[in-house]
Amino acid sequence: MARTVIAGDFGGTNLRAALVSEAGEVLVRQEVSTPADTSPDAVLERIGDLLAEVRDRGEDPPVAVSLAVAGLIDADRGIVMVSPNIPAFRNLSLTAPLSERLGIHVSIENDASAAALGEHRCGAGRGARHLLHATLGTGIGGGLVIDGRLYRGAQGLAGEIGHIVLDPAGPPCGCGSRGCLEATAGGVAFGRRAQRLVESGSAPILAEIAAGQPAT
Ligand SMILES: [Zn+2]
């Protein structure tokens, strides 16, 4: 019998889940939209339905479920403290109700930490003793593997490089600080800088692209 696990990735737009083999091969993939209804019960039910469907599409029953969620996670207690994109996830016990419904062990992890672990086990960091994984998108996240193990730090924020302050007088950041790496070099920050350049007239090619006329 092949050993498989279910991996979940929950964001503000979509809830994704996959059945994955021990070798890291994705066998089944499924996603649904995150419910607009922000009640915790509605979100938990949608997640439970998604995980059950993925479980049932596999040939062998998975041995565990692991869920990646953006935000502040208490992995030991299975609780999402705060998730910026899913308002229903506030001091919400995620693993206990899902484990009860599915009859499988369920764990949660911060999404950037889970990505770091994924790269270490199956990706670019395979075989490395230490690894820092950076996620670049709307924001900047990070996860840290030390001596082959995920390092969470005292409050689960180890490796979160996005809020290192580069310039105390820099642009304000969503975290309340100023001049963080994310506020300076994240996707939103790049967009703002590009807009300023276009408006000042100092980036004519960028202005053409923004107006839908690709530069020749
Ligand atoms: Zn910040």
Residues whose N, C-alpha, C, O or C-beta is under 5 A from the ligand:
A	BS01	ZN	G162 H163 C173 G174 C175 S177 C180
